[in-house]
Amino acid sequence: MAGRSDFESWSVLMRVVYSKWFPTLPRHNYPPPTQLPSTDTTTLPRHNYPPSTQLPSLDTTTLHRSRIFRSAARESCCSTGVDKTNCCDGFKMTNPCSSAAEIEFNNSDSVLQKIGYLYSKREMTDVTLIVGNQEFPAHRLILSVSSEVFQQLLFDDLWGSWVQIEERLYQNYSVSATEGEEIVLLGSSYAEVMLTNPHWAESQEKRVVLQESPACASVFEEFLQYFYTGRIHINPEVVVSILTLADKYNIKDLVKLCGDYMLVHIPHAAVNNHLVSWLQYTVQCRHFQVAQACVNFVKWNIDLVANASDFGDFEPDMLVNLLQQNDLVVHNEVTLFNYVGQWLALQRERLANEATNDATDVDAHMEVLLEEVMANIRFPMMSPRQLADLLLSPLTKHYKEIIVERMAIGMSFHAGQKERIEEVLSEEEGRLLFTPRLYKAFSWSSLLSVENFPSLASYHSRTLVFSSHSCLAEHAGDHVCEWVVDIYPKGVWFKKFFLIVWQGTVEVPENVLKTVRLSVTCKDLPMEGEMRARVGILICGVQANVEHIMKVVERNHRFSRDDMVLNFDDLIPFDELNKPLVEMLGSEQTSPYLTGRNRDILKIHIVVAPLTDICSMTFPQFSFK
């Protein structure tokens, strides 16, 4: 650019830059310097510019390299996924680069491993939890993030007043502080707000003593490790202890995890003597979903529960609550009477082993228990022969006066003594005594089995025919009804047909229902021409390798000559029962509703119990108090 004026040199440089960076911009023909209008320099502000000899010379080679560097920087920003709107040495791009190569990495496992390393190596701990004879160094930050209770224990005001928001267990929660460096946390119940120490952060030697039950103390290390790793080992023996700690310290995610585990392992708990403790804890702590699942299992599988060693652990109030349920599945009422007698024997043995009780106190307490539970045994549902045989029972001989009085209600019912029946009906829950349960005895029900279920063709059915009594009381006669049961486990197909009417014929198109249908047809009505009955469908299945009754569907219906068929649709989820053959080849994918050694049998009990005007037509709900 030698021989040119400064202005001409700058004009040429700008044209080169614009043509290289912005090729689409319009080009301007700047006039030569001689054509520019003259300007009065006297009105412009004066600046003290340095002498021309001190100005750096403009090297075009450096300018070219700078342009190349900026272009390369833009390409690098595009390829590495950095901010495209403010890249290239501060130059803001007006046309952001594509984000197709952007990748989000998840390295959370590595972070959890580092946090778990802090616990395993006991590094940088600032609090010690003392449980029994064991000490657990921990980190206040980790404890506080995981538990609101620990957060308030470690950071809030210890010397303030008690505030209690909610209490989930029957035992009160308390905190006491020693004069030294320890804070003692007492009790095993839950409270959301706790008293804490404002001076905690001033000392790194603080110690917290937690008073836990032996069962909870045995799993406390596993429980504490969950704070750091999110991992914990659960089995039926320890799940209640872990859930107790999770409730006490308000670890909501662990509470949900324990609840989900219990829902799928209830049968396993029943055969391993843990179900009663599961039920009573979840009822007390209001874990309603798990509690209802436990209640259903006990009601529908009382034979299995009564033979477990923990059957005697039922609290009297809970056992009475169960005996009031209409959908209790049992062979007959005599069997239930024997189960109650078995429970009473266990209570007597427990009372006798307590040093504070003498023989007189045990007998008095047992009479109270006997009256409480026997009031819910439905003696009218026993036949006169069964009532007579009951007189030979050892329990009846020992408490003859109490039990014979209850047996007399049954004899009055079968003899048709209306005045005595009216007296009983006037009592609270009196109608329940004259209401049948879901009895599996042959005079009430029958079993329908579909063997080799996978080979059953679609839309095919299986049929069962059986008979049952049409009335409850013996004085009403011994008439029986014949029932025809049809099961369509693989859908229902209505073929196209023509209906003949007085105008001509009407074509009815075919229809396919993707449902599991069971139809109950009354083939022999009583002389009155109608019959009211409670129809119960008991569906067997396998869960946790335990065969049991998984589902119960019941309905009250009035059968008549105009309405002789009762249909149950969607008895079982269609897709859950009819899994594809590829899935059924593996045992883990087999439908839980298939039983037998090869898991290829569908078992369904059908119960038909007649109803009268004095029966309870409602379905009492289990009381979660």
RAQUIQUI-V381967 format. One line per field, one symbol per residue. ss: DSSP state (H for helix, E for strand, L for the rest). A space follows every 10 residues. Layout:
# RAQUIQUI-V381967
ss=???
This chain:
# RAQUIQUI-V381967
ss=LLLLLHHHHH HHHHHHHHHH HLLLLLLLLL LLHHHLLLLL HHHLLLLLLL LHHHLLLLLH HHHHHHHHHH HHHHHHHHHH LLLLLLELLL ELLLLLLLLL LLLLLLLHHH HHHHHHHHHH HLLLLLEEEE ELLEEEEELH HHHHHHLHHH HHHHHLLLLL LLLLLLELLL LLLEEEELLL LEEEEELLLL ELLLLLLLLH HHLLLLEEEE LLLHHHHHLH HHHHHHHHHL LLLLLLLLHH HHHHHHHHLL LHHHHHHHHH HHHHLHHHHH HLLLHHHHHH HHHHLLLHHH HHHHHHHHHH LHHHHHLLHH HHHLLHHHHH HHHLLLLLEE LLHHHHHHHH HHHHHHHHHH HHHLLLLLHH HHHHHHHHHH HHHHLLLLHH HLLHHHHHHH LLLHHHHHLH HHHHHHHHHH HHHHHLLHHH HHHHHLLLLH HHHHLLLEEL LLLLEEEEEE LLHHHLLLLL LEEEEEEEEL LLLHHHLLLE EEEEEEEELL LEEELLEEEE ELLEEEEELL EEELLLEEEE EELLLLLLLE EEEEEEEEEE EEELLEEEEE EEEEEEEEEE LLELEEEELL LLLHHHHLLL HHHHLLHHHL LLLLELLLLL EEEEEEEEEE LLLLLLLLLL LLLLL
